[in-house]
């Protein structure tokens, strides 16, 4: 970007095109696959398995669901949840994970938005071979099959 002014940086980031904002939803990749060891971050997609490491659902102080958590004024919530990504909200820059919900005032279950910086991707969604191929190319691995 051209400006060093923080306000202009934030404004440019907010007004960026959706395909650019989508690419900014990245999280740390920790995997046992030796071919992907060179990859530090990946764009989070639906179907990826993630672990929540920060926030109400990442701190291992309590296992009681819906009875504790910083949102409810008590100590932090359930320990580092490992689950699949349910949906990605590109405009808000938030990720929704299976099993992380809160109850609304009228009794409905609603997903809790989580920033991608508070997640670690532990397993990639295998349904897109082109994505895997591009990651292998990025890591310097062999892409011949």
N, CA, C and O atoms as a GROMACS GRO file, in nm:
protein
  580
    1UNK      N    1   0.084  -0.118   0.000
    1UNK     CA    2   0.000   0.000   0.000
    1UNK      C    3   0.088   0.124   0.000
    1UNK      O    4   0.205   0.119   0.039
    2UNK      N    5   0.032   0.234  -0.044
    2UNK     CA    6   0.112   0.354  -0.062
    2UNK      C    7   0.128   0.433   0.067
    2UNK      O    8   0.235   0.490   0.089
    3UNK      N    9   0.028   0.440   0.150
    3UNK     CA   10   0.032   0.526   0.267
    3UNK      C   11   0.082   0.454   0.391
    3UNK      O   12   0.066   0.332   0.405
    4UNK      N   13   0.145   0.530   0.481
    4UNK     CA   14   0.186   0.477   0.611
    4UNK      C   15   0.085   0.516   0.720
    4UNK      O   16   0.097   0.473   0.834
    5UNK      N   17  -0.011   0.596   0.683
    5UNK     CA   18  -0.113   0.643   0.777
    5UNK      C   19  -0.203   0.526   0.820
    5UNK      O   20  -0.267   0.465   0.734
    6UNK      N   21  -0.210   0.494   0.949
    6UNK     CA   22  -0.288   0.378   0.993
    6UNK      C   23  -0.435   0.384   0.955
    6UNK      O   24  -0.495   0.282   0.920
    7UNK      N   25  -0.495   0.502   0.960
    7UNK     CA   26  -0.636   0.516   0.924
    7UNK      C   27  -0.660   0.482   0.778
    7UNK      O   28  -0.758   0.416   0.744
    8UNK      N   29  -0.570   0.527   0.693
    8UNK     CA   30  -0.582   0.495   0.551
    8UNK      C   31  -0.560   0.346   0.527
    8UNK      O   32  -0.625   0.286   0.441
    9UNK      N   33  -0.469   0.286   0.603
    9UNK     CA   34  -0.446   0.142   0.591
    9UNK      C   35  -0.573   0.065   0.625
    9UNK      O   36  -0.612  -0.026   0.552
   10UNK      N   37  -0.638   0.101   0.736
   10UNK     CA   38  -0.761   0.032   0.778
   10UNK      C   39  -0.872   0.055   0.678
   10UNK      O   40  -0.946  -0.038   0.645
   11UNK      N   41  -0.885   0.178   0.629
   11UNK     CA   42  -0.991   0.208   0.532
   11UNK      C   43  -0.971   0.130   0.404
   11UNK      O   44  -1.066   0.075   0.348
   12UNK      N   45  -0.847   0.124   0.356
   12UNK     CA   46  -0.818   0.050   0.233
   12UNK      C   47  -0.846  -0.099   0.252
   12UNK      O   48  -0.896  -0.166   0.162
   13UNK      N   49  -0.815  -0.149   0.370
   13UNK     CA   50  -0.841  -0.290   0.400
   13UNK      C   51  -0.991  -0.318   0.402
   13UNK      O   52  -1.036  -0.420   0.350
   14UNK      N   53  -1.068  -0.228   0.463
   14UNK     CA   54  -1.215  -0.246   0.470
   14UNK      C   55  -1.280  -0.237   0.334
   14UNK      O   56  -1.376  -0.309   0.305
   15UNK      N   57  -1.229  -0.148   0.249
   15UNK     CA   58  -1.291  -0.124   0.119
   15UNK      C   59  -1.235  -0.213   0.008
   15UNK      O   60  -1.269  -0.195  -0.108
   16UNK      N   61  -1.150  -0.308   0.043
   16UNK     CA   62  -1.090  -0.397  -0.057
   16UNK      C   63  -1.198  -0.484  -0.120
   16UNK      O   64  -1.304  -0.507  -0.062
   17UNK      N   65  -1.171  -0.533  -0.239
   17UNK     CA   66  -1.263  -0.622  -0.310
   17UNK      C   67  -1.277  -0.752  -0.231
   17UNK      O   68  -1.187  -0.791  -0.156
   18UNK      N   69  -1.392  -0.820  -0.247
   18UNK     CA   70  -1.420  -0.940  -0.170
   18UNK      C   71  -1.318  -1.050  -0.195
   18UNK      O   72  -1.281  -1.122  -0.102
   19UNK      N   73  -1.271  -1.065  -0.318
   19UNK     CA   74  -1.175  -1.171  -0.344
   19UNK      C   75  -1.041  -1.142  -0.275
   19UNK      O   76  -0.967  -1.235  -0.244
   20UNK      N   77  -1.011  -1.015  -0.252
   20UNK     CA   78  -0.890  -0.979  -0.179
   20UNK      C   79  -0.911  -1.003  -0.029
   20UNK      O   80  -0.823  -1.055   0.038
   21UNK      N   81  -1.028  -0.964   0.022
   21UNK     CA   82  -1.059  -0.987   0.163
   21UNK      C   83  -1.061  -1.136   0.194
   21UNK      O   84  -1.019  -1.176   0.303
   22UNK      N   85  -1.108  -1.217   0.102
   22UNK     CA   86  -1.114  -1.361   0.121
   22UNK      C   87  -0.974  -1.419   0.143
   22UNK      O   88  -0.954  -1.506   0.229
   23UNK      N   89  -0.877  -1.371   0.065
   23UNK     CA   90  -0.741  -1.420   0.076
   23UNK      C   91  -0.675  -1.378   0.207
   23UNK      O   92  -0.578  -1.440   0.250
   24UNK      N   93  -0.727  -1.274   0.272
   24UNK     CA   94  -0.670  -1.228   0.398
   24UNK      C   95  -0.717  -1.311   0.517
   24UNK      O   96  -0.664  -1.296   0.627
   25UNK      N   97  -0.815  -1.399   0.498
   25UNK     CA   98  -0.864  -1.484   0.606
   25UNK      C   99  -0.772  -1.606   0.617
   25UNK      O  100  -0.808  -1.716   0.574
   26UNK      N  101  -0.656  -1.584   0.674
   26UNK     CA  102  -0.554  -1.687   0.682
   26UNK      C  103  -0.529  -1.726   0.827
   26UNK      O  104  -0.544  -1.645   0.918
   27UNK      N  105  -0.491  -1.853   0.846
   27UNK     CA  106  -0.460  -1.903   0.980
   27UNK      C  107  -0.335  -1.989   0.972
   27UNK      O  108  -0.298  -2.039   0.865
   28UNK      N  109  -0.271  -2.006   1.085
   28UNK     CA  110  -0.150  -2.087   1.096
   28UNK      C  111  -0.180  -2.232   1.062
   28UNK      O  112  -0.284  -2.285   1.101
   29UNK      N  113  -0.091  -2.297   0.989
   29UNK     CA  114  -0.106  -2.438   0.954
   29UNK      C  115  -0.008  -2.522   1.035
   29UNK      O  116   0.114  -2.503   1.024
   30UNK      N  117  -0.059  -2.613   1.116
   30UNK     CA  118   0.024  -2.708   1.190
   30UNK      C  119  -0.022  -2.848   1.150
   30UNK      O  120  -0.131  -2.891   1.188
   31UNK      N  121   0.060  -2.917   1.074
   31UNK     CA  122   0.024  -3.050   1.026
   31UNK      C  123   0.144  -3.142   1.036
   31UNK      O  124   0.259  -3.097   1.040
   32UNK      N  125   0.116  -3.272   1.041
   32UNK     CA  126   0.223  -3.371   1.048
   32UNK      C  127   0.275  -3.410   0.909
   32UNK      O  128   0.374  -3.483   0.898
   33UNK      N  129   0.210  -3.362   0.805
   33UNK     CA  130   0.250  -3.396   0.668
   33UNK      C  131   0.386  -3.334   0.638
   33UNK      O  132   0.399  -3.212   0.639
   34UNK      N  133   0.488  -3.414   0.610
   34UNK     CA  134   0.621  -3.359   0.585
   34UNK      C  135   0.629  -3.275   0.458
   34UNK      O  136   0.717  -3.189   0.445
   35UNK      N  137   0.538  -3.299   0.364
   35UNK     CA  138   0.540  -3.221   0.240
   35UNK      C  139   0.489  -3.079   0.260
   35UNK      O  140   0.515  -2.992   0.177
   36UNK      N  141   0.416  -3.054   0.370
   36UNK     CA  142   0.360  -2.922   0.395
   36UNK      C  143   0.431  -2.849   0.508
   36UNK      O  144   0.379  -2.748   0.557
   37UNK      N  145   0.548  -2.897   0.550
   37UNK     CA  146   0.617  -2.834   0.662
   37UNK      C  147   0.663  -2.692   0.630
   37UNK      O  148   0.679  -2.610   0.721
   38UNK      N  149   0.685  -2.661   0.502
   38UNK     CA  150   0.732  -2.528   0.464
   38UNK      C  151   0.619  -2.426   0.459
   38UNK      O  152   0.646  -2.306   0.452
   39UNK      N  153   0.495  -2.470   0.464
   39UNK     CA  154   0.380  -2.379   0.457
   39UNK      C  155   0.349  -2.327   0.597
   39UNK      O  156   0.327  -2.407   0.689
   40UNK      N  157   0.348  -2.196   0.614
   40UNK     CA  158   0.322  -2.137   0.746
   40UNK      C  159   0.174  -2.108   0.766
   40UNK      O  160   0.119  -2.144   0.870
   41UNK      N  161   0.109  -2.044   0.668
   41UNK     CA  162  -0.033  -2.010   0.681
   41UNK      C  163  -0.109  -2.052   0.556
   41UNK      O  164  -0.052  -2.063   0.448
   42UNK      N  165  -0.238  -2.077   0.574
   42UNK     CA  166  -0.325  -2.110   0.461
   42UNK      C  167  -0.455  -2.030   0.475
   42UNK      O  168  -0.493  -1.990   0.584
   43UNK      N  169  -0.520  -2.009   0.362
   43UNK     CA  170  -0.652  -1.946   0.363
   43UNK      C  171  -0.752  -2.048   0.417
   43UNK      O  172  -0.757  -2.161   0.369
   44UNK      N  173  -0.830  -2.008   0.516
   44UNK     CA  174  -0.924  -2.099   0.580
   44UNK      C  175  -1.043  -2.121   0.488
   44UNK      O  176  -1.099  -2.026   0.434
   45UNK      N  177  -1.082  -2.248   0.471
   45UNK     CA  178  -1.196  -2.286   0.388
   45UNK      C  179  -1.292  -2.373   0.467
   45UNK      O  180  -1.256  -2.432   0.569
   46UNK      N  181  -1.415  -2.382   0.417
   46UNK     CA  182  -1.513  -2.472   0.476
   46UNK      C  183  -1.463  -2.614   0.460
   46UNK      O  184  -1.420  -2.653   0.352
   47UNK      N  185  -1.469  -2.692   0.567
   47UNK     CA  186  -1.424  -2.831   0.564
   47UNK      C  187  -1.288  -2.852   0.628
   47UNK      O  188  -1.254  -2.965   0.665
   48UNK      N  189  -1.209  -2.747   0.643
   48UNK     CA  190  -1.081  -2.760   0.712
   48UNK      C  191  -1.106  -2.790   0.859
   48UNK      O  192  -1.202  -2.741   0.918
   49UNK      N  193  -1.019  -2.870   0.918
   49UNK     CA  194  -1.027  -2.894   1.062
   49UNK      C  195  -0.939  -2.793   1.132
   49UNK      O  196  -0.822  -2.776   1.098
   50UNK      N  197  -0.997  -2.726   1.232
   50UNK     CA  198  -0.925  -2.621   1.303
   50UNK      C  199  -0.930  -2.647   1.453
   50UNK      O  200  -1.015  -2.721   1.503
   51UNK      N  201  -0.837  -2.584   1.523
   51UNK     CA  202  -0.837  -2.585   1.669
   51UNK      C  203  -0.841  -2.440   1.715
   51UNK      O  204  -0.763  -2.358   1.669
   52UNK      N  205  -0.933  -2.410   1.807
   52UNK     CA  206  -0.944  -2.276   1.861
   52UNK      C  207  -0.841  -2.263   1.973
   52UNK      O  208  -0.844  -2.340   2.069
   53UNK      N  209  -0.751  -2.166   1.960
   53UNK     CA  210  -0.644  -2.153   2.058
   53UNK      C  211  -0.656  -2.029   2.146
   53UNK      O  212  -0.589  -2.020   2.249
   54UNK      N  213  -0.739  -1.934   2.108
   54UNK     CA  214  -0.758  -1.814   2.189
   54UNK      C  215  -0.905  -1.782   2.198
   54UNK      O  216  -0.985  -1.825   2.115
   55UNK      N  217  -0.941  -1.706   2.300
   55UNK     CA  218  -1.080  -1.665   2.316
   55UNK      C  219  -1.154  -1.758   2.410
   55UNK      O  220  -1.094  -1.843   2.475
   56UNK      N  221  -1.285  -1.742   2.416
   56UNK     CA  222  -1.368  -1.818   2.509
   56UNK      C  223  -1.359  -1.968   2.486
   56UNK      O  224  -1.374  -2.045   2.580
   57UNK      N  225  -1.335  -2.010   2.362
   57UNK     CA  226  -1.338  -2.152   2.329
   57UNK      C  227  -1.200  -2.211   2.312
   57UNK      O  228  -1.186  -2.323   2.262
   58UNK      N  229  -1.096  -2.138   2.353
   58UNK     CA  230  -0.962  -2.188   2.337
   58UNK      C  231  -0.885  -2.205   2.466
   58UNK      O  232  -0.776  -2.262   2.465
   59UNK      N  233  -0.940  -2.157   2.577
   59UNK     CA  234  -0.866  -2.159   2.702
   59UNK      C  235  -0.909  -2.277   2.787
   59UNK      O  236  -1.029  -2.292   2.813
   60UNK      N  237  -0.818  -2.361   2.832
   60UNK     CA  238  -0.856  -2.485   2.900
   60UNK      C  239  -0.886  -2.471   3.049
   60UNK      O  240  -0.837  -2.551   3.129
   61UNK      N  241  -0.965  -2.373   3.088
   61UNK     CA  242  -0.998  -2.356   3.230
   61UNK      C  243  -1.127  -2.425   3.269
   61UNK      O  244  -1.146  -2.456   3.387
   62UNK      N  245  -1.215  -2.449   3.175
   62UNK     CA  246  -1.344  -2.507   3.209
   62UNK      C  247  -1.396  -2.587   3.092
   62UNK      O  248  -1.370  -2.554   2.976
   63UNK      N  249  -1.469  -2.693   3.121
   63UNK     CA  250  -1.526  -2.777   3.015
   63UNK      C  251  -1.677  -2.761   3.010
   63UNK      O  252  -1.741  -2.821   2.923
   64UNK      N  253  -1.736  -2.683   3.098
   64UNK     CA  254  -1.881  -2.671   3.105
   64UNK      C  255  -1.935  -2.587   2.989
   64UNK      O  256  -1.901  -2.469   2.979
   65UNK      N  257  -2.017  -2.644   2.901
   65UNK     CA  258  -2.072  -2.566   2.791
   65UNK      C  259  -2.185  -2.475   2.837
   65UNK      O  260  -2.264  -2.513   2.923
   66UNK      N  261  -2.192  -2.357   2.781
   66UNK     CA  262  -2.300  -2.260   2.801
   66UNK      C  263  -2.318  -2.215   2.946
   66UNK      O  264  -2.412  -2.142   2.974
   67UNK      N  265  -2.230  -2.255   3.038
   67UNK     CA  266  -2.247  -2.209   3.174
   67UNK      C  267  -2.134  -2.116   3.217
   67UNK      O  268  -2.141  -2.054   3.323
   68UNK      N  269  -2.028  -2.107   3.136
   68UNK     CA  270  -1.919  -2.019   3.170
   68UNK      C  271  -1.862  -1.960   3.043
   68UNK      O  272  -1.893  -2.005   2.932
   69UNK      N  273  -1.780  -1.862   3.058
   69UNK     CA  274  -1.718  -1.796   2.944
   69UNK      C  275  -1.716  -1.648   2.965
   69UNK      O  276  -1.800  -1.591   3.035
   70UNK      N  277  -1.620  -1.585   2.902
   70UNK     CA  278  -1.604  -1.442   2.919
   70UNK      C  279  -1.727  -1.366   2.871
   70UNK      O  280  -1.759  -1.260   2.925
   71UNK      N  281  -1.795  -1.419   2.770
   71UNK     CA  282  -1.916  -1.354   2.720
   71UNK      C  283  -2.025  -1.352   2.825
   71UNK      O  284  -2.109  -1.262   2.823
   72UNK      N  285  -2.025  -1.448   2.916
   72UNK     CA  286  -2.129  -1.456   3.017
   72UNK      C  287  -2.084  -1.396   3.150
   72UNK      O  288  -2.158  -1.403   3.248
   73UNK      N  289  -1.965  -1.337   3.154
   73UNK     CA  290  -1.918  -1.272   3.275
   73UNK      C  291  -1.847  -1.363   3.372
   73UNK      O  292  -1.807  -1.318   3.480
   74UNK      N  293  -1.829  -1.492   3.339
   74UNK     CA  294  -1.757  -1.584   3.426
   74UNK      C  295  -1.617  -1.610   3.370
   74UNK      O  296  -1.572  -1.542   3.278
   75UNK      N  297  -1.549  -1.709   3.427
   75UNK     CA  298  -1.418  -1.745   3.376
   75UNK      C  299  -1.433  -1.803   3.236
   75UNK      O  300  -1.544  -1.833   3.191
   76UNK      N  301  -1.323  -1.819   3.167
   76UNK     CA  302  -1.327  -1.857   3.027
   76UNK      C  303  -1.394  -1.991   3.002
   76UNK      O  304  -1.414  -2.070   3.094
   77UNK      N  305  -1.428  -2.015   2.875
   77UNK     CA  306  -1.512  -2.128   2.838
   77UNK      C  307  -1.438  -2.258   2.809
   77UNK      O  308  -1.332  -2.284   2.866
   78UNK      N  309  -1.496  -2.340   2.720
   78UNK     CA  310  -1.448  -2.475   2.695
   78UNK      C  311  -1.305  -2.478   2.643
   78UNK      O  312  -1.258  -2.383   2.580
   79UNK      N  313  -1.238  -2.588   2.672
   79UNK     CA  314  -1.099  -2.603   2.633
   79UNK      C  315  -1.086  -2.617   2.481
   79UNK      O  316  -1.181  -2.659   2.414
   80UNK      N  317  -0.970  -2.580   2.428
   80UNK     CA  318  -0.939  -2.578   2.286
   80UNK      C  319  -1.016  -2.674   2.198
   80UNK      O  320  -0.977  -2.790   2.183
   81UNK      N  321  -1.123  -2.628   2.141
   81UNK     CA  322  -1.211  -2.711   2.061
   81UNK      C  323  -1.145  -2.741   1.927
   81UNK      O  324  -1.087  -2.652   1.864
   82UNK      N  325  -1.155  -2.867   1.884
   82UNK     CA  326  -1.108  -2.909   1.752
   82UNK      C  327  -1.230  -2.952   1.674
   82UNK      O  328  -1.300  -3.045   1.712
   83UNK      N  329  -1.256  -2.882   1.563
   83UNK     CA  330  -1.375  -2.913   1.483
   83UNK      C  331  -1.354  -2.862   1.340
   83UNK      O  332  -1.252  -2.801   1.309
   84UNK      N  333  -1.453  -2.889   1.256
   84UNK     CA  334  -1.447  -2.845   1.116
   84UNK      C  335  -1.505  -2.704   1.102
   84UNK      O  336  -1.588  -2.661   1.182
   85UNK      N  337  -1.459  -2.635   1.000
   85UNK     CA  338  -1.512  -2.502   0.970
   85UNK      C  339  -1.649  -2.518   0.906
   85UNK      O  340  -1.664  -2.588   0.806
   86UNK      N  341  -1.749  -2.453   0.966
   86UNK     CA  342  -1.886  -2.463   0.915
   86UNK      C  343  -1.910  -2.361   0.805
   86UNK      O  344  -1.969  -2.395   0.702
   87UNK      N  345  -1.865  -2.238   0.824
   87UNK     CA  346  -1.883  -2.135   0.722
   87UNK      C  347  -1.780  -2.024   0.743
   87UNK      O  348  -1.720  -2.012   0.849
   88UNK      N  349  -1.763  -1.944   0.638
   88UNK     CA  350  -1.669  -1.833   0.640
   88UNK      C  351  -1.744  -1.709   0.597
   88UNK      O  352  -1.806  -1.707   0.491
   89UNK      N  353  -1.740  -1.604   0.679
   89UNK     CA  354  -1.803  -1.477   0.647
   89UNK      C  355  -1.694  -1.381   0.600
   89UNK      O  356  -1.621  -1.324   0.681
   90UNK      N  357  -1.683  -1.366   0.469
   90UNK     CA  358  -1.575  -1.286   0.412
   90UNK      C  359  -1.590  -1.138   0.443
   90UNK      O  360  -1.492  -1.072   0.473
   91UNK      N  361  -1.712  -1.086   0.437
   91UNK     CA  362  -1.732  -0.943   0.458
   91UNK      C  363  -1.696  -0.901   0.599
   91UNK      O  364  -1.640  -0.793   0.619
   92UNK      N  365  -1.728  -0.984   0.698
   92UNK     CA  366  -1.697  -0.951   0.838
   92UNK      C  367  -1.560  -1.003   0.878
   92UNK      O  368  -1.506  -0.962   0.981
   93UNK      N  369  -1.502  -1.092   0.799
   93UNK     CA  370  -1.372  -1.148   0.832
   93UNK      C  371  -1.377  -1.247   0.947
   93UNK      O  372  -1.284  -1.254   1.027
   94UNK      N  373  -1.486  -1.324   0.955
   94UNK     CA  374  -1.505  -1.416   1.066
   94UNK      C  375  -1.524  -1.559   1.016
   94UNK      O  376  -1.568  -1.582   0.904
   95UNK      N  377  -1.489  -1.654   1.103
   95UNK     CA  378  -1.502  -1.796   1.075
   95UNK      C  379  -1.602  -1.855   1.174
   95UNK      O  380  -1.601  -1.818   1.292
   96UNK      N  381  -1.688  -1.945   1.128
   96UNK     CA  382  -1.782  -2.016   1.215
   96UNK      C  383  -1.743  -2.163   1.216
   96UNK      O  384  -1.723  -2.224   1.112
   97UNK      N  385  -1.731  -2.219   1.338
   97UNK     CA  386  -1.684  -2.355   1.356
   97UNK      C  387  -1.797  -2.441   1.410
   97UNK      O  388  -1.876  -2.395   1.492
   98UNK      N  389  -1.804  -2.568   1.364
   98UNK     CA  390  -1.906  -2.661   1.414
   98UNK      C  391  -1.894  -2.677   1.564
   98UNK      O  392  -1.784  -2.689   1.618
   99UNK      N  393  -2.007  -2.677   1.633
   99UNK     CA  394  -2.009  -2.703   1.776
   99UNK      C  395  -1.988  -2.581   1.862
   99UNK      O  396  -2.002  -2.589   1.984
  100UNK      N  397  -1.955  -2.468   1.804
  100UNK     CA  398  -1.938  -2.346   1.882
  100UNK      C  399  -2.059  -2.258   1.856
  100UNK      O  400  -2.065  -2.187   1.755
  101UNK      N  401  -2.153  -2.262   1.948
  101UNK     CA  402  -2.276  -2.185   1.934
  101UNK      C  403  -2.307  -2.116   2.065
  101UNK      O  404  -2.255  -2.152   2.170
  102UNK      N  405  -2.393  -2.016   2.057
  102UNK     CA  406  -2.446  -1.954   2.177
  102UNK      C  407  -2.596  -1.943   2.159
  102UNK      O  408  -2.647  -1.940   2.047
  103UNK      N  409  -2.666  -1.938   2.270
  103UNK     CA  410  -2.811  -1.932   2.266
  103UNK      C  411  -2.856  -1.787   2.264
  103UNK      O  412  -2.810  -1.706   2.345
  104UNK      N  413  -2.945  -1.754   2.172
  104UNK     CA  414  -2.998  -1.618   2.164
  104UNK      C  415  -3.109  -1.601   2.267
  104UNK      O  416  -3.149  -1.696   2.333
  105UNK      N  417  -3.159  -1.479   2.278
  105UNK     CA  418  -3.263  -1.448   2.376
  105UNK      C  419  -3.392  -1.525   2.350
  105UNK      O  420  -3.465  -1.557   2.444
  106UNK      N  421  -3.421  -1.555   2.224
  106UNK     CA  422  -3.544  -1.628   2.192
  106UNK      C  423  -3.522  -1.779   2.185
  106UNK      O  424  -3.610  -1.852   2.139
  107UNK      N  425  -3.405  -1.827   2.230
  107UNK     CA  426  -3.382  -1.971   2.241
  107UNK      C  427  -3.317  -2.036   2.121
  107UNK      O  428  -3.296  -2.158   2.123
  108UNK      N  429  -3.286  -1.963   2.016
  108UNK     CA  430  -3.223  -2.022   1.898
  108UNK      C  431  -3.073  -2.039   1.920
  108UNK      O  432  -3.010  -1.963   1.994
  109UNK      N  433  -3.017  -2.141   1.856
  109UNK     CA  434  -2.873  -2.162   1.858
  109UNK      C  435  -2.812  -2.085   1.743
  109UNK      O  436  -2.857  -2.095   1.629
  110UNK      N  437  -2.708  -2.007   1.773
  110UNK     CA  438  -2.645  -1.924   1.672
  110UNK      C  439  -2.494  -1.943   1.680
  110UNK      O  440  -2.438  -1.950   1.790
  111UNK      N  441  -2.428  -1.952   1.566
  111UNK     CA  442  -2.283  -1.971   1.565
  111UNK      C  443  -2.210  -1.850   1.621
  111UNK      O  444  -2.254  -1.736   1.605
  112UNK      N  445  -2.098  -1.876   1.687
  112UNK     CA  446  -2.016  -1.769   1.743
  112UNK      C  447  -1.905  -1.738   1.644
  112UNK      O  448  -1.830  -1.828   1.606
  113UNK      N  449  -1.893  -1.612   1.599
  113UNK     CA  450  -1.788  -1.576   1.504
  113UNK      C  451  -1.650  -1.575   1.571
  113UNK      O  452  -1.636  -1.528   1.684
  114UNK      N  453  -1.551  -1.626   1.499
  114UNK     CA  454  -1.414  -1.632   1.551
  114UNK      C  455  -1.321  -1.574   1.446
  114UNK      O  456  -1.335  -1.602   1.327
  115UNK      N  457  -1.227  -1.493   1.490
  115UNK     CA  458  -1.128  -1.439   1.397
  115UNK      C  459  -1.029  -1.549   1.358
  115UNK      O  460  -0.993  -1.632   1.441
  116UNK      N  461  -0.984  -1.549   1.232
  116UNK     CA  462  -0.892  -1.654   1.189
  116UNK      C  463  -0.758  -1.653   1.263
  116UNK      O  464  -0.690  -1.756   1.268
  117UNK      N  465  -0.720  -1.539   1.319
  117UNK     CA  466  -0.593  -1.534   1.393
  117UNK      C  467  -0.601  -1.613   1.523
  117UNK      O  468  -0.498  -1.643   1.582
  118UNK      N  469  -0.722  -1.648   1.568
  118UNK     CA  470  -0.739  -1.726   1.690
  118UNK      C  471  -0.751  -1.875   1.663
  118UNK      O  472  -0.781  -1.952   1.754
  119UNK      N  473  -0.727  -1.916   1.539
  119UNK     CA  474  -0.740  -2.056   1.499
  119UNK      C  475  -0.606  -2.111   1.452
  119UNK      O  476  -0.517  -2.036   1.411
  120UNK      N  477  -0.593  -2.243   1.459
  120UNK     CA  478  -0.482  -2.315   1.397
  120UNK      C  479  -0.544  -2.422   1.309
  120UNK      O  480  -0.626  -2.501   1.356
  121UNK      N  481  -0.508  -2.426   1.182
  121UNK     CA  482  -0.557  -2.529   1.091
  121UNK      C  483  -0.475  -2.655   1.116
  121UNK      O  484  -0.352  -2.655   1.103
  122UNK      N  485  -0.544  -2.764   1.153
  122UNK     CA  486  -0.475  -2.889   1.183
  122UNK      C  487  -0.484  -2.989   1.069
  122UNK      O  488  -0.399  -3.077   1.057
  123UNK      N  489  -0.587  -2.976   0.984
  123UNK     CA  490  -0.604  -3.068   0.872
  123UNK      C  491  -0.676  -2.995   0.760
  123UNK      O  492  -0.774  -2.926   0.782
  124UNK      N  493  -0.625  -3.011   0.638
  124UNK     CA  494  -0.685  -2.945   0.523
  124UNK      C  495  -0.797  -3.028   0.463
  124UNK      O  496  -0.795  -3.151   0.472
  125UNK      N  497  -0.895  -2.961   0.404
  125UNK     CA  498  -1.004  -3.028   0.334
  125UNK      C  499  -0.948  -3.091   0.207
  125UNK      O  500  -0.889  -3.022   0.124
  126UNK      N  501  -0.967  -3.222   0.193
  126UNK     CA  502  -0.907  -3.297   0.082
  126UNK      C  503  -0.991  -3.294  -0.045
  126UNK      O  504  -0.951  -3.353  -0.146
  127UNK      N  505  -1.106  -3.228  -0.044
  127UNK     CA  506  -1.197  -3.231  -0.158
  127UNK      C  507  -1.154  -3.146  -0.275
  127UNK      O  508  -1.217  -3.153  -0.381
  128UNK      N  509  -1.050  -3.065  -0.261
  128UNK     CA  510  -1.005  -2.978  -0.369
  128UNK      C  511  -0.861  -3.014  -0.406
  128UNK      O  512  -0.767  -2.964  -0.344
  129UNK      N  513  -0.842  -3.100  -0.507
  129UNK     CA  514  -0.706  -3.141  -0.543
  129UNK      C  515  -0.621  -3.026  -0.597
  129UNK      O  516  -0.498  -3.029  -0.584
  130UNK      N  517  -0.685  -2.925  -0.658
  130UNK     CA  518  -0.611  -2.812  -0.712
  130UNK      C  519  -0.548  -2.731  -0.597
  130UNK      O  520  -0.435  -2.684  -0.608
  131UNK      N  521  -0.622  -2.715  -0.488
  131UNK     CA  522  -0.569  -2.643  -0.372
  131UNK      C  523  -0.448  -2.716  -0.314
  131UNK      O  524  -0.346  -2.653  -0.283
  132UNK      N  525  -0.458  -2.848  -0.301
  132UNK     CA  526  -0.348  -2.928  -0.248
  132UNK      C  527  -0.227  -2.918  -0.340
  132UNK      O  528  -0.113  -2.906  -0.294
  133UNK      N  529  -0.252  -2.923  -0.470
  133UNK     CA  530  -0.143  -2.913  -0.568
  133UNK      C  531  -0.071  -2.778  -0.556
  133UNK      O  532   0.052  -2.773  -0.560
  134UNK      N  533  -0.149  -2.670  -0.542
  134UNK     CA  534  -0.088  -2.537  -0.530
  134UNK      C  535  -0.008  -2.524  -0.400
  134UNK      O  536   0.097  -2.460  -0.398
  135UNK      N  537  -0.058  -2.583  -0.294
  135UNK     CA  538   0.016  -2.580  -0.167
  135UNK      C  539   0.146  -2.657  -0.179
  135UNK      O  540   0.249  -2.615  -0.125
  136UNK      N  541   0.143  -2.770  -0.250
  136UNK     CA  542   0.265  -2.848  -0.271
  136UNK      C  543   0.368  -2.768  -0.352
  136UNK      O  544   0.487  -2.772  -0.324
  137UNK      N  545   0.318  -2.696  -0.453
  137UNK     CA  546   0.407  -2.613  -0.533
  137UNK      C  547   0.469  -2.503  -0.447
  137UNK      O  548   0.587  -2.472  -0.461
  138UNK      N  549   0.386  -2.444  -0.359
  138UNK     CA  550   0.435  -2.339  -0.270
  138UNK      C  551   0.541  -2.390  -0.174
  138UNK      O  552   0.635  -2.318  -0.140
  139UNK      N  553   0.525  -2.513  -0.129
  139UNK     CA  554   0.620  -2.568  -0.032
  139UNK      C  555   0.746  -2.619  -0.099
  139UNK      O  556   0.842  -2.657  -0.031
  140UNK      N  557   0.747  -2.621  -0.231
  140UNK     CA  558   0.865  -2.670  -0.302
  140UNK      C  559   0.866  -2.820  -0.318
  140UNK      O  560   0.967  -2.879  -0.355
  141UNK      N  561   0.751  -2.883  -0.290
  141UNK     CA  562   0.742  -3.028  -0.301
  141UNK      C  563   0.721  -3.072  -0.443
  141UNK      O  564   0.700  -2.990  -0.532
  142UNK      N  565   0.728  -3.204  -0.464
  142UNK     CA  566   0.710  -3.262  -0.597
  142UNK      C  567   0.561  -3.273  -0.625
  142UNK      O  568   0.487  -3.326  -0.543
  143UNK      N  569   0.516  -3.225  -0.742
  143UNK     CA  570   0.374  -3.229  -0.776
  143UNK      C  571   0.342  -3.335  -0.880
  143UNK      O  572   0.226  -3.347  -0.922
  144UNK      N  573   0.441  -3.412  -0.923
  144UNK     CA  574   0.414  -3.516  -1.022
  144UNK      C  575   0.340  -3.632  -0.958
  144UNK      O  576   0.370  -3.673  -0.845
  145UNK      N  577   0.241  -3.685  -1.030
  145UNK     CA  578   0.167  -3.801  -0.979
  145UNK      C  579   0.186  -3.919  -1.067
  145UNK      O  580   0.131  -4.025  -1.041
   0.00000   0.00000   0.00000
